[in-house]
């Protein structure tokens, strides 16, 4: 089964750190770029960061540049997001996402179930 | 950065109705526009990619179209499972922005 499974969320104080993980299964993980997308309560999704299949070309939304680091370990089929200097406004459900990638006569678009990050004192 | 303006923010309709949701891009994005459906507590689900291509397995009552920088999602003959929130997303350039969402509610 094609699957992404996030972990590592939780409650952290402002200024603290968390490291999110996203474990992939059922597809050729190293072949695809992967995104982190977050969704604050009652809001639309927001793209946070992306990384290529080889682990290069990391990109970030301006609000997290210098604070978040995306990385991947293709041998472990796992994506990471190191989040430092966390702010209240980083509170959200964080999803890992592969998509939209052509596959045969269709496309691949895979989302994890999300992991909740709450930044609060 | 490209901005996506989605309207309406909410919409009330009945089973069997036809509804349209619109996204306007702040600049040309060609056909790099996806539509997602999201139910509470779930991840978004891809419905339409490339502005008008239906994801395999998605019912044919969903369709997408483009006119310049305006994109439309149309749902014909609404079914009970269609009452959810819908988002557009441009993937023409980074950051790949989402629209603000349209909550489709039962009238």
Interface residues (C-beta under 8 A of the other chain):
Chain A: X35 X44 X45 X46 X47 X50 X59 X61 X95 X99 X100 X105 X106 X107 X109 X111 X112 X113 X114
Chain B: X34 X36 X43 X44 X45 X46 X49 X53 X55 X56 X87 X89 X91 X94 X95 X96 X97 X98 X99 X100 X101
